[in-house]
Amino acid sequence: MPDQDIRSYLNEPRLVARKFLARPQHEGVGAVVRRSIGRFELKYFDPFLVLDEFSVTAPAGFPDHPHRGFETVTYMLQGAMTHEDFEGHKGTIEAGDLQWMTAGRGIVHSEMPAAQGTQKGLQLWINLASKHKMIEPRYQEMLSKDIAETMIDGIKVRVIAGEALGIKSPIYTRTPTMYLDFSLKPGAHLQQLIPKSWNAFVYILEGEGVFGNQKCQPVTSHHILLLGSGDGLEAWNKSSKLLRFILVGGEPLGEPVVQFGPFVMNTQEEIDQTIDDFENYTNGFEKARHWRSESAVGLDF
C-alpha cells in the first residue's frame, strides 16, 4: 500500500512551539477577520505575512485596494466572493474554490460578497523573494471540483499546494509552499511529512485535535499552532466529532521585511518608492488612475 508508506514514517515529529487564539477584529469595510499571522504577537512567520479567517456579509467587504511584493491565497469555506482588478480580471469563487494571486509589481483589486448571508474563507499572504517582487501579476484559480482530494483511513485531504497521501496539486508556488486541508474522523491518526528546513503551522477550522505529542491537551478551533523543528506533523482526533484543520508550510526566505500595509518590500527605500509609484500611477500602477471596481461604483465607496 504505497499511500500508507507516504505518511507512516516520521523520525522526528514536530512539536507545537507556540499557540495563539485568533480573536475577531474589524478589517476592510465592515468585515470581521480572525488574524493569526500578522498580529502584534506574530508579525511574520517567514515566508508567511498574514493569515486571516474572514467573515463578510454584504454590503461589507474589501473594496478597491492595492498590493505589491507578495502573493495572496484565498480559499473559500462558505458563500462566494467576487474579485475585480484594474487589469480587467473578474471572477467569483465559491465554497471550496481557490484563488492564488501573485501581486508582484502591483495590483489594485476589490474582494466583495457575491451571495446572500455570510461569506467565510481564509486568506494567506505569502512573501516573495526580492528577485520576484517586481514580476508581472498573475492568477491561478481552481474550482472546488478540480482540487486534488483523497481519503485514507478516516483522513480526507484536499491538496491546495504541495503533496499529501500520494496526490499532488498543480498549483505553482514561486515561494515553495505546501497548503493542505485535512479532515480527520473520530479516532483518526495522521502523519504528514514536511521538509525539515521549512517553517510550518496548523490552523484549526472545526472540532478539536491533539498535535505533536498524543499526551498534549486537545486544541480547539480558531487556534494557530506554530510547529517546531522536525520532519513532519503527527495529529490525532480523540474526540467524537470531525476535526478539520489546514497545515501550511513554506521555505523561509531569510530576507529583510519592510511592510507598509498592503506593500511588502525589503527596504524602506523600496517602500517609499512603492508609495510614490502608487500615488503617481507609475511603475505597475498606471491603470489605477482611471479604474474603479463595479462594486465600488455601485456602493459608492
N, C-alpha and C positions, 0 to 999 in steps of 0.2 A: 504494500500500500504506500506508494511514493508520497501522496499528500500527507499521510501521517508522519513520515520521516521529516518532512519540511518543517514541522512545528514541534517536534518532540525532543529536541536536544538543545538544551541551554547549559553551557558550562558555568556561566556567571549571570544569573538573573539580576536585572536592575531593581534596586530598592527605591522606595519613594524618598526623595531627598527633601522636598518641600511640598506643602499643601496649602491651597487657598480656596476659600469660598468666593465665587464671583457674585457680588451683590448687584442688584439693579441700579442703573444710573441713566440719566437722560442724555441723548445724543441726537444729532441731526435736528429735525423739526418735529418734536412730539414723540419721537421714537424712544424705546426703552431698550437698553443693552445690559447684559451681564458681561463685563470686561474682565478677563482673567490675565491676559498678557497685554502690556501697555498701560497698566495702572501704576500707582506710585510705588507699590512694593516690588513690582516686577516690570521695569521699563522695557526690558529687552531680554529675550532668550534666544540668542544667536542660532539661526538666522530669522527668528520669528519676532515681529514687531507688535502685532495686535492679534488677539483672539476675542471676538465678540459673539455672544449668543443674543440675537436680536429678536425683538417682538414689536411689530408695527401694525397699526390699524389706521386706515385712511381717515382723514387726509394727512396724517403724519407720514414721515418718510425721510429720505436723504436727497433733497433737491440738489441742483447743479453745484458741483464742487470738483476741484482739481486733484490730480495725483502726479507725482514724479518719483522715480527711483526704486520702485518695488513692484510686487505683484499682489493682487487681491484674489482670494479664492472664496467664492460664495456658494454655499451648499444649503439648499432649501430643505426644511424639515416639515413645513406646513404652509398651505396657501401658495401665493405666487407673487413675484416681484418683476416689474418691468424696468429694463435698463435702456438708457439712451445715451449716446455720446456725440461729441461735436464732429466726429468723422462720418456720421450718418448711420452708425451701427445701432440697431434697436432690436430687442428681443425680450421674451418673457420666460422666466424659469419657474417651474412649479415644484411641488414637493418631490424630493429625491433627485432633482436636476442639479447640474453643476455648471458654474462659470469660472474659468481660470483666466483672469485678465492680467496681462503684463503691461503695466502703465508705461514703463520705460521712460523716454524723454518727456512724455507729458500726455495727459488725457484730461478732459473735463467731461463729466457724466452725471447722470442722476439715477437714483435707485428708488422706485416708488411702488406702493402696493398695487397689485393688479387683480385683486379678488376681494370679496366681502369678508368681514371678520378679521381675525388676527393672522398676520403672516409671521412665521418664525423660521429662523435659519441660523447658520454660522457664517461668519466672515473672518478669514485668516489673512493677515498681511505677512508676506514673505519678502525679506530683504533681497536685493540684487547686489552682486559683486560690483565694485567700482567700474570694471570694464564693460558691464552690461547696463549700467544705469541710464545711459542715453540711447539705447536701442529704440527702434520703432515700436509703437504699441502693437499688441496682438491679442487675440482671443482664442481660447479653446473652450468649447461648450459641449456638454454631453447631457442627453436626456436620461432620465432615470432608468429606462429600459435598456440603455446601452452601457451602463456602468457594470463592470465585471463583478459577478456575485457568485458565491457558492456557500454550501452548508456542510459541515462535517461534525459529527459527534456533539450535536447541540450548539454548535458555534456557527453563526452566519456572519460573513464578512462581505462588505461592499468595498472594493478596491478603487479608491478615488485617485490615488497616485501610489506607485511602487508595486509591491508584490506581497501576497499572503495566501496561504493554503493552496499553493500551486497555480494561482492565477495572477495575471499582471494587468495593469492599467495602461492604455495607450497614451495617456497624458504625458507631455514632455515637460520636465521640470528643469528650468535653467539653473536654479539652485537645487541641487539634488535633495529630494524630499519624498517621504512616504506619508500617506494620509489614508487611514483605514477606519471604516465604520463597522464596529463589532457589535453583535447582539448575542448574548450568552443565555441559554435557557437555564433554569434552576439545576444545579449540580454540575454544570459545565466547567471545564478547566482548560485554559488557553496557555500555550507557549508560542510566542511570536518573536522571531529573530529581528534584531535591529543592528545596523552597522555600528561597531564599537566606538568609532570616532564621532558619531552623530549625537546631537542633543535630541531629547525626546520627551514628550509629555502625554498624559491621558487627560481627557475632559469627559466627565460623566454626564450623559444626557438623561438617563432614566434608570431607576432602580438603585441598587447598592452592590458594591463589589469589594473583593479583597485583592490587593495588588502588591506584588513584590515578594511577600512572605505570607504564607497562609495563616500565620499566627497573628497577623495585624488585624486591627479593628476594621470593619467594613466602612467604606466611604460612600456617601450619597451623592445625588445629582447636583449639578452646578459647581462641583469642585474640580479644580485643576490640580494634577499631580505631576510635579517635575521629577523625572526619573534620574537616578544617579548612574554611575558607570556600569558597564556590563555588556552582554551580547544579546539581550532580549528582554521581553516582558513576560511575566507569568501572572495570570489573573484567574480568580475563582468566583463563581456565583454560588454562594452558600445560602442564598435567600430562596423564597418560594415564588418570586416574581422575576420577570425578564430584567436583565442588566444590559444596557446599551451605552457604549462609550466610543469616542474616537481616540485612536492612537496616532500621533503625528510625530515625525522625526525629520531632522534635516542636518545637512553638513554645515558646521559653523563656518562663517566667512572669515572671522578673525580680523575684521577691518573696523576702523573708527566709524561711529554712527553719530550723525548730527541730524536731528529731526526738528522740523517746524510744521506742526500739524500734519497735513497730507503730503508734505515734501520730505524725503529721506535721502540724504547725501552723505558724503564722507567728511566734508569740511564746512566751516561756517561760510567761507568764501563761496562755496558751491551753493549753499542755501541762499545767500544774498543774491547770487546770480539767478537762481530759480525764481525768487520773488520778483526780481526785475523782469525776467522773461514773461512771467505770468501777467504782471501789471501792464506790460507793454506789448503783449500779444506777439512775442517773438520766440524763436528757437524751440519750436514744437507746440506753442500755444497760439499760433496765428489764427486758427479757426475759431478760437474762443471769442474773438472780437464781436462777431455778429450772431453768435449762437445762443439760443435758449431752448431747453427741452420743451417738448409738448406739454409735459405735466406741469412745468414751471409756469408756462403761459396760461394754462387752464386754471391753475390755482393761484395765479398772480403772486408767485414767490419773488 
